Amino acid sequence: MCAMMDYLKPPLTFAQQADLLIGRGLMVDDRERLIRRLSHVNYYRLSGYWHPFQQVDERFRPGTSFSTIWDRYLFDRKLRLLVLDMIERVEVSIKTTTTQVFTLHHDPCGYLHKENFDPVEARKLVPRKQTTQYEQFDLLVRKDIDRSREPFILHHKKVFGEEVPLWKACEVMSFGTILSFYRLLEVSLQQEVAATYNAQRVVLGSWLHCLSYIRNICAHHGRLWNRPLAIRPMFPSRDKRSPAPLFPAENDHIYAILCIGSYLMDFVAPRSRWKYRVIDLMERNPDIPTADMGFPPLWRENPLWSSPLPRSFPCC
């Protein structure tokens, strides 16, 4: 029973949901097709896509068709898969780089010992929790390792004991755990990691935080298209040596994340066609309002996107 006693809306059948939308002025070519769509994609999942077409009284603006709303839903799904593809590659690269940098300076199992991290960061309290940053990381990484059923982890524990070297442990760490690990690194090691991507260490940390947040949205099939970002990225300071002109003035929508992805992919997978797939998706969907995603009017002139499409895409 709902805790909110004043919430009296009854559940509706899929047919009733369809009729409610039609009654509010939504143009529908095929009522049965609309019912089928609603039976597989939750009404409130789709409501994020039709909300911009509604008036104050919840009626649809004249001329609003379900096909337009469905096209935006499909576009967002394709965008989400592209973003996930980029985040996967960046995550794998960050795990590799941080592992290499750390293990060349510390014992392979040194990540399990507090003295190998920045003492100031390690002592900081986690917001809203009575635990330090190091204690939080230690809890996360041990949980990742303990719950892993990967054969190489089980074999290592059986043969060598419970302490797993970082190059194995990183493979079962979540993005959140890697982010926590990066934040704890000594400043000099953060700088080494960030240099791999020609980034400032604090900026890279901000990007990883945002990508971890976006990854969680994508993993739960959340909407990206017109979603304001709850966690917003920091961009490089504007000096002659920084790539600041590449990044937008606004950082509150998905375009900012796409720019970060395009920038990082030039280091992570320079022969990838990822940025061209983003361009292609936008060109195939000219009716999608790009301003709702934070795209500036002349975004294609940005050096991140303006390089010409190759005659044939590389295979990777």
C-alpha positions in Angstrom: 0.0 0.0 0.0 1.3 3.4 -1.0 2.6 5.4 2.0 1.2 8.6 0.4 -2.5 8.2 1.4 -3.5 11.1 -0.8 -2.1 9.4 -3.9 -5.3 8.1 -5.4 -4.5 7.5 -9.0 -5.6 4.0 -10.0 -3.5 1.8 -12.2 -4.6 1.8 -15.9 -4.4 -1.0 -18.4 -2.2 -0.3 -21.4 -5.3 0.4 -23.5 -6.5 2.9 -20.9 -3.1 4.5 -20.9 -3.3 4.9 -24.7 -6.8 6.3 -24.6 -5.7 8.8 -21.9 -2.9 10.1 -24.2 -5.2 10.3 -27.2 -7.8 12.1 -25.0 -5.2 14.7 -24.2 -4.7 15.4 -27.9 -1.8 13.1 -28.8 -2.0 12.3 -32.6 -1.8 8.5 -33.2 -1.7 6.7 -36.5 -2.4 3.3 -35.1 -3.9 2.9 -31.6 -3.0 -0.8 -31.4 0.7 0.0 -32.1 0.6 2.6 -29.3 -0.8 0.0 -26.9 2.0 -2.4 -27.9 4.6 0.3 -27.3 3.2 1.1 -23.9 3.1 -2.6 -23.0 6.9 -2.9 -23.5 8.1 0.6 -22.6 6.7 2.0 -19.3 4.4 5.0 -19.5 6.5 7.0 -17.1 9.7 6.2 -19.0 8.2 7.6 -22.1 6.7 10.6 -20.3 10.2 12.2 -20.1 10.1 12.4 -23.9 6.6 13.7 -24.3 6.7 16.2 -21.4 8.2 19.0 -23.5 5.2 18.8 -25.8 2.6 19.2 -23.0 0.9 22.3 -21.8 0.2 23.3 -18.2 -3.1 21.3 -18.2 -1.2 18.2 -19.5 -2.8 18.4 -22.9 -0.5 18.1 -25.8 0.3 21.0 -28.0 -1.7 20.9 -31.3 0.0 18.7 -33.9 2.0 16.5 -31.4 2.3 13.0 -32.7 3.4 9.8 -31.0 5.8 9.0 -33.8 7.8 12.2 -33.0 8.0 11.1 -29.3 9.0 7.6 -30.3 11.7 8.9 -32.6 13.2 10.8 -29.7 13.0 7.7 -27.5 14.9 5.7 -30.2 17.4 8.5 -30.7 18.1 8.6 -27.0 18.6 4.9 -26.9 21.2 5.0 -29.7 22.9 8.0 -28.0 23.1 6.1 -24.7 24.7 3.1 -26.4 27.3 5.4 -28.0 28.1 7.0 -24.7 28.4 3.6 -22.9 30.8 2.5 -25.6 33.0 5.5 -25.0 32.8 5.1 -21.2 33.8 1.5 -21.4 37.0 2.3 -23.4 37.9 5.2 -21.1 37.3 3.1 -18.0 39.5 0.3 -19.2 42.2 2.8 -20.1 42.0 4.6 -16.7 42.3 1.2 -14.9 45.3 0.3 -17.0 47.1 3.7 -16.6 46.5 4.1 -12.8 47.6 0.5 -12.2 50.8 1.0 -14.2 51.6 4.3 -12.5 50.9 3.0 -8.9 52.6 -0.3 -9.2 55.8 1.2 -10.6 56.0 3.3 -7.4 54.6 1.0 -4.8 54.2 -2.7 -4.0 51.6 -4.4 -6.3 49.4 -5.0 -3.2 50.2 -1.5 -1.8 46.7 -0.2 -2.6 45.6 -2.2 0.5 47.8 0.0 2.7 46.8 3.5 3.8 50.4 4.8 3.9 50.7 4.5 0.1 48.2 7.3 -0.5 48.0 11.0 -0.1 47.6 11.5 3.7 45.4 14.6 3.4 43.0 12.9 1.0 43.0 9.7 3.0 41.9 11.4 6.2 39.1 13.4 4.6 35.6 12.4 5.6 33.2 11.1 3.0 30.2 13.5 2.8 27.2 12.3 4.9 29.2 9.3 6.1 31.2 8.8 9.3 34.1 7.3 7.4 37.3 8.6 5.8 38.0 8.5 2.0 40.6 5.8 2.5 38.2 3.7 4.6 35.5 4.0 2.0 37.9 3.0 -0.8 39.2 0.0 1.3 35.6 -1.1 1.8 34.8 -0.8 -1.9 37.8 -2.5 -3.2 37.6 -5.5 -0.8 33.9 -5.9 -1.6 34.7 -5.9 -5.3 37.3 -8.6 -4.9 35.4 -10.7 -2.4 32.2 -10.9 -4.5 34.1 -11.6 -7.7 33.7 -15.1 -9.2 36.3 -14.4 -11.9 38.4 -17.6 -12.3 41.7 -15.6 -12.1 40.7 -14.1 -8.8 39.6 -17.4 -7.3 42.8 -19.1 -8.5 45.0 -16.3 -7.0 43.3 -16.6 -3.6 43.6 -20.3 -3.6 47.3 -20.4 -4.6 48.7 -17.2 -3.3 46.4 -15.9 -0.6 43.9 -13.1 -0.1 46.0 -10.1 -1.1 45.5 -9.7 -4.9 47.9 -7.6 -6.9 46.5 -4.4 -8.4 46.8 -5.5 -12.0 44.4 -8.3 -11.2 42.2 -6.4 -8.7 41.6 -3.5 -11.1 39.8 -5.9 -13.5 37.0 -6.4 -11.0 36.9 -2.9 -9.6 33.8 -0.9 -10.4 34.2 2.6 -12.0 33.2 4.1 -8.6 36.1 2.2 -6.9 38.6 3.4 -9.6 37.4 6.9 -9.1 37.9 6.6 -5.3 41.4 5.1 -6.0 42.4 8.0 -8.3 41.3 10.6 -5.7 43.5 9.0 -3.1 46.7 8.9 -5.2 49.5 11.2 -4.3 49.5 14.4 -6.3 52.6 13.4 -8.3 51.0 10.1 -9.3 47.7 11.8 -10.3 49.8 14.1 -12.5 51.4 11.1 -14.1 48.0 9.6 -14.9 46.6 12.8 -16.1 49.6 13.5 -18.4 48.6 10.3 -20.4 45.5 12.2 -21.5 47.1 15.7 -21.7 44.8 16.8 -18.9 45.2 18.6 -15.6 44.9 16.2 -12.7 41.9 17.9 -11.0 40.1 18.2 -14.3 40.6 14.5 -15.1 39.2 13.7 -11.6 36.2 15.8 -12.4 35.7 14.0 -15.7 35.9 10.6 -14.1 33.3 11.6 -11.5 31.0 12.7 -14.3 31.6 9.6 -16.4 30.9 7.4 -13.4 27.6 9.3 -12.9 26.6 9.0 -16.6 27.6 5.4 -16.7 25.1 4.7 -13.9 22.3 6.5 -15.8 23.1 4.5 -18.9 23.2 1.2 -17.0 19.7 1.9 -15.8 18.6 2.9 -19.3 18.0 6.5 -18.1 17.3 9.4 -20.4 20.2 11.5 -21.7 18.6 13.7 -24.4 17.3 16.6 -22.4 18.5 15.7 -18.9 20.2 18.4 -16.9 23.4 17.0 -15.3 23.3 16.6 -11.5 27.1 16.2 -11.6 28.8 18.7 -13.9 32.4 18.5 -15.3 35.2 20.9 -14.7 36.9 22.2 -17.8 40.6 23.1 -18.2 41.8 26.6 -17.2 42.1 28.9 -20.2 45.8 29.3 -20.9 47.8 28.9 -24.1 48.8 25.3 -23.4 45.4 24.0 -22.5 42.7 22.6 -24.8 40.1 24.9 -23.2 38.7 26.3 -26.5 37.5 22.7 -27.3 35.0 22.7 -24.5 31.6 24.4 -24.3 30.9 27.4 -22.0 28.0 25.4 -20.5 28.6 22.1 -18.7 25.1 21.1 -17.6 23.9 18.8 -20.5 25.1 15.8 -22.4 27.0 17.8 -25.0 29.7 18.5 -22.4 30.1 14.8 -21.8 30.3 14.1 -25.6 33.1 16.7 -25.9 34.9 15.0 -23.0 34.4 11.7 -24.7 35.7 12.9 -28.0 38.8 14.4 -26.4 39.6 11.3 -24.3 39.0 8.9 -27.2 41.7 10.7 -29.2 44.1 9.3 -26.6 42.4 6.1 -25.6 41.5 4.9 -29.2 42.8 7.4 -31.7 41.8 5.2 -34.7 38.3 4.8 -33.4 35.3 6.0 -35.4 33.4 7.0 -32.2 33.2 10.7 -32.9 32.1 10.1 -36.4 29.3 7.8 -35.1 28.2 10.7 -32.9 28.2 13.1 -35.9 26.3 10.5 -38.0 23.7 10.0 -35.3 23.0 13.7 -35.2 22.9 14.1 -39.0 20.4 11.2 -39.3 18.2 12.9 -36.7 17.9 16.5 -37.8 14.6 17.0 -36.1 16.0 16.3 -32.6 16.4 19.7 -30.8 20.1 19.8 -30.1 19.8 22.8 -27.8 18.0 20.6 -25.3 21.3 18.6 -25.1 23.5 21.7 -24.7 24.8 21.7 -28.3 25.9 25.2 -29.4 24.7 26.4 -32.9 28.1 26.0 -34.5 29.2 22.8 -32.7 30.5 21.2 -35.9 33.1 23.9 -36.2 34.6 22.8 -32.8 38.0 21.0 -33.6 36.7 18.0 -31.6 34.1 17.4 -34.3 35.3 19.3 -37.4 37.9 16.9 -38.7 36.6 15.4 -42.0 35.0 12.0 -42.0 37.4 9.3 -43.4 36.5 7.7 -46.7 36.2 4.4 -44.9 35.9 3.9 -41.2 38.6 1.9 -39.3 37.4 -1.4 -38.1 37.9 -0.6 -34.4 
